[in-house]
Amino acid sequence: MIIIRPEQDRGKASFGWLDSRHTFSFGNYYDPNYVGFSRLRVINEDRVIPSKGFQTHSHQNMEIISYVLSGTLEHKDSIGNGSIIRPGDVQIMSAGKGITHSEFNSSATELVHFLQIWIVPKQKNLEPSYEQKYFSLEQRQGKLRLIASPDGKDESITIHQDAHIYTGVFNNGDRYNFNTETNKSLWLQVAKGSLNINGKSLNSGDGVAITKEKFLELLITKNNSEILLFEFV
């Protein structure tokens, strides 16, 4: 079963410095049909103007992933981490029993465009942790590259959940097949571009809930299309 979550149906929030689109219920936006999917709780597509961002705030018991599409995002947290996140980087902050952090556009001139993703952890009240890895365009071009997994296999980042996350960058005319199992639930998010999945047309910002499927056939219809695929047991 494949159910499309159209881009235009997502929640919207604008605060001058931030323009955000919410795939699932978040903040003041609530849709009883979209409060999450499997263990996936949040996919926010955020655009932050230069030199602005999220002031220091706290989280608990959530796996928080930042995935930058363009620009640069500066991260600081209460366990001593500070970094700049760029396209190709994948950052995970396991909030565990409690952590505070801030996220700012590190550029004085350029917008930062990124996805903020929250996944409910398998176990509560873990020690907070942080990990960031770079995946080159070559590693992601024309295929789905594993970027997060429970055991860190294939040099992916480690996530405290029975989840595998893949990302890929494709060009017009590319085809890619993905085999899964009917007992797994998948969510595909189109970060950029457009494609067909099992004959259904998708565009930038669209999401897709996938259940009871064994086989996914992707046909890319625009250059530099970028997707993320979440697979849950």
N, C-alpha and C positions, 0 to 999 in steps of 0.2 A: 504494500500500500504506500502510495506517495501522495502527500498532502502539501501543497504549496502555501507558504506564508508570504504574501506579496509585500514588496517594499512599501507601497503606498498605504498599507494597513497598519504599519508599525506605529508605536507611540512616538510622540515628538516633544522635545523640550528645547527651549532656546533662552539663554540668559545673557545674550550679548557677547560674552567671551567664549561661550560654549554652545554648539549646536549638536544635538544628540538625537539618535533614532533608536528606539527600544524594541527589540524583537519580542521580548517577554515583559510582563508587568514589572514596573520599576518606578520608584519614587511616587509621583502623583498620577502616573499612568497605570490603570488597572484594566485588564481584560480577562474575565474568568476563563476564557478558552485558551489563554496563553500566559500561564503563570510559570512555565518552564516546560522542559521536555526531558524525560528520564532524569538523570542527575544534573542536566544542564539548566542553570537557573537564570543566567543573564547573558545576552549578547547585546551590548550597546555599541553603536557606531558613532564615535565622537570626533568632532572637529573643534580644536581649541586654537584661538587666535594667538599671535606671538606674545611671548613673555607672560602668559596667563596660565591658570590651571587649577587643580584641586588642592586646596589647603590641607594641612595635616588633619587626618581623620582616622578612625579606628575600624577594624574588622575582626570578626571571630569566625572560626569554623567554616572557612570557605577557601577553595582553591581559585586564585585570581590570576588570570592570564592576560597579559597585554601584548597585542600584535599590531605593530605599526605598519601602515600602508604607505605613508609619505610623511616627511618631516622628521623631527626628533622629539623624544619624550624623556624628561629627566625624572628619575625616581630616587626618593630617599625614604628610609624607614627606621623604625626604632630598634632594630637589631643590628644596625651598623652598616647597612648596604646603601650605596649611592652609585648610580649608573646612568648612562644615556642609552636609550633604546631606539634603534634605527630600523628601517626596513630590512627584513631578513633575520632580525633578532626575535627570539621568543623568550618572554620573561614569565616566570611563575612565582607568585608569592603565596605560600601556604600560611594562611592567617592563624590556624590552629587555635590555641587558647587565648590569643589576643595579640594584635600588632597595630601600630599606627604607621601611616606613610603619607607622602604627598606625591603628586604627579603634576609636572609643569611642562609646558612647551619651552624647550631650551633655546629656541631661536627668537631673535628680536625682529625677524622679518618674514618668516615663513610659517604658514599654518601647519599644525600637526593633525594628521588624520589616522585614527587607530580604532581597533576593536578592543573593547574590554569584555572579558568573558569570565563568568563565575560558574564553578562546578561544585556541587555539594560533596564534601569529602566522605570517604568510607568510614572514617573514625573521627570522633570529636576530641577536642582538647589536646591535640598534638603540640609539640614544640614548634613555634613559628620557624619557617625556613624560606630561603630565596634561591632561585637558580635562573640563569640567563645563558642562552646559547645562540650562536649565529648559524644560520643555514643559508648557504650561498644560493644564488639564482640557479647555478648549474645543478645543484642538488634537487631543486624543486621544478626545473623546467621540463614540461611535457610529461610529468608523472606526479603521483601523490607521494609525498615524503613524510614518513612518520616523524612527528616533532614532540609528542608527549605520550608517555605510557606508564603503567604502574611499576615497571621494573627498569625503566631507562634503557630499554634495548635499542640497538642500532644508533646509539649515541643521542637518543632523544632525552628531553627533560623528564623528570620523574613527577608523576601526579599521584596523589593519595586517593585514588579511585580506580575502579575497574573500567578504565576508559582509554581509548587510543584516539589521538588527534593527528590528522594528516593535513598537509597543505600542498598546493600545486599551482604553478603558473603555466598557462597554455596559450597557444595562438590559434587563430581562425583555421578550422579544418582539422585540428588535432582530435584524435579519438583516444579514449582511455577507458578500460574496463576494470571494474572493481568487484571482486568476489567477497561475499560476506555470508552470514548464516541467518536463518529465519528467526532464531531466538535473540538476535541482536537488534537494538534500536539505533538508528543513525539519524544525524541531522547534518544537512549540507547547507553551508552559508556561502552565498556569492558575494565576495568582497569587492570584486571589480569585474566588469565585462559581461558576457552573456554566453549561454550554453543550452543544450538540450540534455535532459536526463531521462533515459528510457522513453524518449519521444516527447517529453514535456518541456516547454520553453521557459527559461529562467533568465532574469536580468539582474544587474547590480543591486544589492540590497535584499534580494529575495532569499528566503530560507525554505528548506524542505524537510518535513518529517517523513522518515522512511522506516517502515516496519514490515516484517514478514516477507522480505525480499532476499533473494539469493544472489542477484546479479545486477550491477549498475553499469549502464553504458553511457558514457559522457561524450557528447559531440560539441566541440567548442565552436562558437559562432562569432567571436571577436578577439582580435589580438590583445595580448597582455591581460587575459582573463585570469583572475586569482580566486581560488576557492579554499575553504576549510571544510573538512569532513570529520565529524565526531562519531565515534562508534562505542556504544555502551553494551555491556553484557546484560 
